[in-house]
Amino acid sequence: MAENRRRRREDNEDLDSDNELPPSSPQQGNNDDGRRLFNTVSSPIGSPDESDMINPEGGDNEIQSDPDIDEVEEQMNEVDLMGDDMYQDYALDAEKDTYDMNQVDDRRQRELTAAERRRIDAQLNERDRLLKNVAYMDDDDNEDGAAGALDEMGLPIQRRRRRRQYEDLEQGDDDLLSDMEIDPLREELTLESISNVKANTYSEWVTQPNVSRTIARELKSFLLEYTDETGRSVYGARIRTLGEMNSESLEVNYRHLAESKAILALFLAKCPEEMLKIFDLVAMEATELHYPDYARIHSEIHVRISDFPTIHSLRELRETNLTSLVRVTGVVTRRTGVFPQLKYVKFNCLKCGSILGPFFQDSNEEIRISFCTNCKSKGPFSINGEKTVYRNYQRITLQEAPGTVPAGRLPRYREVILLADLVDICKPGEEVEVTGIYKNNYDGNLNAKNGFPVFATIIEANSIRRRDGHALNDGEEGLDVFSWTEEEEREFRKMSRERNIIDKIISSMAPSIYGHRDIKTAVACSLFGGVPKNVNGKHAIRGDINVLLLGDPGTAKSQILKYVEKTAHRAVFATGQGASAVGLTASVRRDPITKEWTLEGGALVLADKGVCLIDEFDKMNDQDRTSIHEAMEQQSISISKAGIVTSLQARCSIIAAANPNGGRYNSTLPLAQNVNLTEPILSRFDILCVVRDLVDEEADKRLASFVVDSHVRSHPEGGEDKETKEEANKTAGNDDDDAMDGEQEISARQRKLNRQRKKEEEISPISQEFLMKYIHYAKTKVHPKLHQMDMDKVSRVYADLRRESITTGSFPITVRHLESILRIAESFAKMRLSEFVSSWDLDRAIKVVVDSFVDAQKISVRRQLHRSFAIYTLGQRQ
């Protein structure tokens, strides 16, 4: 090895003496040792260096005519720094230590412009390509003449460099290297390719530039191309409507997105915050296609997701739901004011006056800056109020609906944040459905109590929808158990024209309770209600009908209240012993966050446009009972506490149940002595139903038979006969494949539904599900008018009732009872879906009011009153 080094040094000295070209010449190269070594290795057969290229193991004299470039470079860089002649490098050399003055250019050169520099760089690159010095350059780009390509800013494109390809590479390797030239951040992906998540989380994957561009492209095509069954563009029409109304929100159905582009629906459920940001930008672009200057009206469009398939209750939310899209239901119990929230903040540097920003304001912590990029000072800084972007901010408290809380549990609640145009979309007392992002929020008080790593949870609302019922139907978007379709509306109109439709509706009320037709009539009138009126915009006349059920225990008063709770589209159940004046009306409390006084609605406020059911009405305190006087007549609750002077709406009908004094009703005493209710509260009830538990052998036998039949009929397996079981067993024994099993399951389910329908038809002329929709349709769509009424008959009835009330000493008859006759007549017209109140409706209403008055009298005068009012009630069906 030492001999080889010595021989190479001798060869180098010989070649240096023959070197005439300057070392900076491009033909010669910059490394003399490398050039000489390269010439030595590639010398032909018979050269003086031939012995160095022969196989030292004594094999065939095979000469390495095609050396490996990596080995050549390694040998070129090999320099012996510790040789015997290492001090010769410091010896004087007159030729190499002095400059050739003929080759020195001392002239003053003009500074090149940027365009000239780019042109010269392109020429130098072309020269390097011609001189084959392209070991670290991109061959394909140079061959295509793209070496001097410029980007959109006029700057040369920086290509990814790689080693020069070998001549014997296969075609597959060429394709591999060509794929390496594509920038992964600028690569256009397909919808199928982004389904292969190449990141630790969905959020990291979605935020990558190429993935976000692909998502934006697919979302835009979804908004512009999605059509319904008839071929009509769904979101094109919604965008046009949005522009016509100058709205800020675009509603997108999640099921539509899942059917069209399932992977995007998955991303939206897993990382909604990042997806909704992309969705908002795409919605703005799609809106500007129809309205190019829409950005002048609203700076951004918010996409609201509807019909999310999974519905959670508030007590089902867990850590797995964090940062994901959730859909919850509840009742709004508290609402704060509307505050401006910082969105993008800009600061003024008070020293140099420059504007810094914008900075995105996070909801968890306040943005603070401590350094000015212009004057390099550390402040002071102030917020630029003109250029800072704000958005509306509001918090509501969502509590579990009363009917969904498990027995013996306290209702849970969550804080919901409303932003932008969602503020003031709901108010306390309304049952809403919230679709939003379940987030964690830092709470110092919570950490102080439970230790540091504990976070409070909030829901940032994306869309809010007010619900009219307790549950949603799984089949169709936006339809609950009280909504109806066009086909059902035609069935409503067809049924309303049937004969004795009012009697069928009354018989279908609480069909599992025997008898009590007068109570069922009063409940039906209260559920349908009258027509509210407003005289000259100053005097409001209620349309709701209040009912009081008074009677002996064991007469199914509470069961009727529970039936109304399940049937009415909105109902709040309360008991007299467990309700207070504050719980029924409203309370004032201090907000723990903003420290301001806020209102919380009670049972009557929560039952707005519905029914409030109060059981054990006689067990209430007198102070609590007087608090509902205003709510029963004016249908409002006035508050004047803690500096808050306001009025809340309580437009609901009240159905109350009370027991008489001593437990049983004494027929020999008037009504006022049987119950501890004052005249003001009694006069506010439109219908009084006195229930007596009388001993009658025939009636008792019929009642016992009805109760036994009801128990047998309601048994889970009582309606399935032996033939049905044998048929099911035969069918189950003859099945051959999975399709047969599916058909059997469907047929078994259908048989069960048919049995339930038959059971219901035995006792109820109208199915309960259809009746619920019918009541809601009549209450919201039908508003009958009083037309061609027999005013003389109404005035005579009112005068006779007033006279008899003074004579008998019972509860007084006031003008409220006259209004009750008109309200009840309107409710009977609603049962027929009629636009006008007929004389038959008025006669029925008079009979209900007269029977209510007469049945409340003591037994000594009841027969006389029956004969006196027979001219008004004779011939009318009960």
Secondary structure, DSSP 4 states (H G I P E B T S, - for coil): -HHHHHHHHHHHHHHHHH--S-TT-TTT-S-HHHHHHHHHHTPPTTSGGGGGGS-TTSS-----SS--HHHHHHHHT---TTSTTGGGGGS--TTTSS--GGG---PPPPPPPHHHHHHHHHHHHHHHHHTT--TTS-HHHHHTT-TT-B-TTSPBP-PPP-PPPPTT--HHHHHHHHHHTS-TTTPPPPTTGGGS--SSSHHHHHTSHHHHHHHHHHHHHHHHH-B-TTS-BHHHHHHHHHHHTT-SEEEEEHHHHHHH-HHHHHHHHHSHHHHHHHHHHHHHHHHHHH-TTGGGT-S--EEEEE--S--B-GGG--GGGTTSEEEEEEEEEEE---EEEEEEEEEEETTT--EEEEEEPPSSS-------TTT-----EEE-TTT-EEEEEEEEEEE--GGGSPTT-PPPEEEEEEEGGGTTSS-TT-EEEEEEEEEEE--HHHHHHH-TT--EEEEEEEEEEE-SSSSB-SSSTT-BTT---HHHHHHHHHHHTSTTHHHHHHHTSSTTS-S-HHHHHHHHHHHH----EEETTTEEE-----EEEEE-TTSSHHHHHHHHHHHSSSEEEEETTT--HHHHSEEEEE-TTT--EEEEE-HHHHTTTSEEEEESGGGS-HHHHHTTHHHHHT-EEEEEETTEEEEEE---EEEEEEPPGGGS--TTS-HHHHS---HHHHHT-SEEEEE-----HHHHHHHHHHHHHHHHHTSTTTT--HHHHHHHHHHHHS--SHHHHHHHHHHHHHHHHHHHHHHHHHH-SS-HHHHHHHHHHHHHH---EE-S--HHHHHHHHHHHHHHHHHHT-SPP-HHHHHHHHHHHHHHHHHTT-SEE-HHHHHHHHHHHHHHHHHTS-HHHHHHHHHHTHHHHTT---
